[in-house]
Amino acid sequence: MLNRLRAQFVAAATLALLLALALVMVFGYYLATGTFEQQINTIIDVLLENDGVMPTTSFHFEPVGRLVITPEQQFETRFFSVTLGENGTVSAVNTLSVFSVDDKEAVTIAKNLTQQELSDGQIIYDNSVYFYKSKLHSDGSRLFVFVDCTSRVWIIRQVLYYLLLVGFIILLFFSLILIFLSKRVVNPFIRNSEKQKQFITNASHELKTPLAVISANTEMVEMLNGKDKWTESTMRQVKRLNSLVSELVTLSKLDEKDEVVLADVDVSQVVTEQADTFEQVILQQGKRFEREITEGLHIKAERRGVQELASILLDNAAKYCDDGGVVKLSCTAKAQGKGARLAVSNSYQNGAGVDYRRFFERFYKEDESHNSKKSGFGIGLSIAQEICNRLGARIQVSYKNGEITFTILFK
């Protein structure tokens, strides 16, 4: 158990750190690319407004967010521009600021974009990255402006690379620290859990002796003086306490098991056996019992665990079913054909508006006064959920048309 808890702690902490690093990286990358694109778009807009030519130093650049594009930008920006007439004729070409693209290549690029009806975006030409925009003039001609962003794109990629590298190193470093410290962190929880289980085990053994004495004394009183409502009440309470002790021991044992060995189980046979056991009990209470069990269903599970699940659900349904109601049992193949679906439902007219999610909490009872005539302690469904967790199954509850249904989905 110690190793399992340590692994869970390290995994959870590592995942939290990974998410935090991912958020920082995404934000940093978004901020860098956003600033870069904002700057490039502003430069392109300036070129478009100046007919594809970089303005002179007398031109005043407006601030862009936190950036200020200075007049020196004209000497740093590598760009070319092409103006095409309405019929595709070339009106003007400016390739003075680039080396890798000549006039003919620039016109070809612009015409290709016109044919594809593209007005803005980015292209890769001769291993260089260009951002471009176009502007339609009143005479029908269109101006294309291309700005070389190769170095900026390379810087952005390098930033992303080093963000990932640093993030991986940080993640590895803190994971090693977490592994080293996990034992110290988890140990108090382990000790508390062991003390709790030890207390439950010891208390269960201590309770069995006085309960046995009370039961024997009550039986002796009944032999000498006959049964009356007081002795019957005492015996009922003794049985309830014995049931509580057994359920507590079961919970304690479930917590102690670290691994479960799954084997092939004929779930149809196991459920049928439990249905036969509870059928007479349900009928004696004046309730109806309906069953639908598909034969030959096999799953990978633990036979004892499947028996416990079927028993808990049937006992719960019989106990809380409305007087004169019906208990329904269904064991069929899942919709996708793999695994099995076990469903037990019972009439429960007062079930509307109940928070069914709490039914799996230990010692939770829908009757908060704990004075219900029902004999349960709110442990059975908690045990069922614990068994499902161990078997890799899933348990769920639903309420519809006056019936509450507990469903277990086996893999």
Secondary structure, DSSP 8 states (H G I E B T S, - for coil): -HHHHHHHHHHHHHHHHHHHHHHHHHHHHHHHHHHHHHHHHHHHHHHHHTTTS---TTS---EETTEE--TTHHHH--EEEEEE-TTS-EEEEE-TT-SS--HHHHHHHHHHHHHTT--EEEEEETTEEEEEEEEE-TTS-EEEEEEE-HHHHHHHHHHHHHHHHHHHHHHHHHHHHHHHHHHHHHHHHHHHHHHHHHHHHHHHHHHHHHHHHHHHHHHHHHHHH---HHHHHHHHHHHHHHHHHHHHHHHHHHHH------EEEEHHHHHHHHHHHHHHHHHHTT-EEEEEE-TT-EEEE-HHHHHHHHHHHHHHHHHHS-TT-EEEEEEEE-TTSSSEEEEEEEE-TT-TT--GGGGGSTT--SSTTS--SS---S-HHHHHHHHHHHHT-EEEEEEETTEEEEEEEE-
